[in-house]
Amino acid sequence: MFIKDGEVGDQIKTSAFYEMTLQQRWEQVHACDNLANEDNAVKVDVVVQAEAIRVFGEEAGEGNVSDGVMWFRSRTGGIGLSMAIVESMR
């Protein structure tokens, strides 16, 4: 089993099909006008979030690994993914 959701009884009652979406988005961290800068260089010193995990649309904490499954929890629920899936997403 690659994905675990809730209790075992809940897993049997619900569909075994899950849709996973990996999204990438870009955020503007700096903008300026071209003021005839001859060397075309800009130095940007900012901290950006490299990765965000959401469960049911809510920010989830760091995953906890148990029996080869990484569990992610949010306020409204949680989901477990096989480490094989987690590693292929990274």
N, C-alpha and C positions, 0 to 999 in steps of 0.2 A: 504494500500500500504506500503510495507516495504522498497523499494528502490526508491529514486527519483533522476533523472538525468536530468540536464538542465531545460528548460522551459516545461510547461504542453504540449504544442504542440509537442515538441520533444519527450516527453514520449509516446505520442500516436503513433507517427510514428515509433518508434523503438521497438524492441522486449522486452517483459517483463521478459525475462530470462537473468540472470546475473550469472557469475561464480565468486565465491570468493575463494581466496586461502590464507590460513593461513600458514605461513612458520616459522620455527624455525631453527636458525643456531647458531653454536658455534664458537667463535673466541678465538684463543689462546692469553692469556694475560700474561703468564709467562712460561718460559721453563728453565730447568737446568739439568745438568748431576747428576746422583746419585753418590755422593762422600762418600758413606758408612755412611750416616746420620742415626744414630741409632734410633732416635725418629720419623723419616719419616715425618717431619713437614716442611711446607713451608708457609711463611706469604706473602700474596699478597695484596697490597693496591693500587687498581686502580678504576677508575670510568668507568663503561660500560653503554652503551645505553640499557635500559631495554625494550624499545618498539619503533618501527619505523612504521610510517604509510605512505604508498605510494599510490598515485592515478595515474593511467595510467603510472606506472613505475617511477614516480617522487615523491620525498619527499613532503609530505603534512604537513601543519601546524596543530596545535591543532584543534580539532573539535569544531564547534559552534553549540549549541543546539537551535532549534526553532521548536515549535509545535510537540514535541516528536520525532524529527528527528535530528540526529547529522550530520552536514555538514562538509566534508573534502574538501579542495581546494588545487590545485597545480597551477603551472603557466599555464598549458594547459587546465584545466577543474576542475570539482568538482563532487562529488557524495554525496548523503545523505542516511544514513542508519537509520532505525528505532532503537530507544533506546533498544528495545527488542533484536535485533540482536547484537548491540554493547555490551550489558551486557553479552550475552551468549558467546561472544568471549573473554571476560576478565577472 
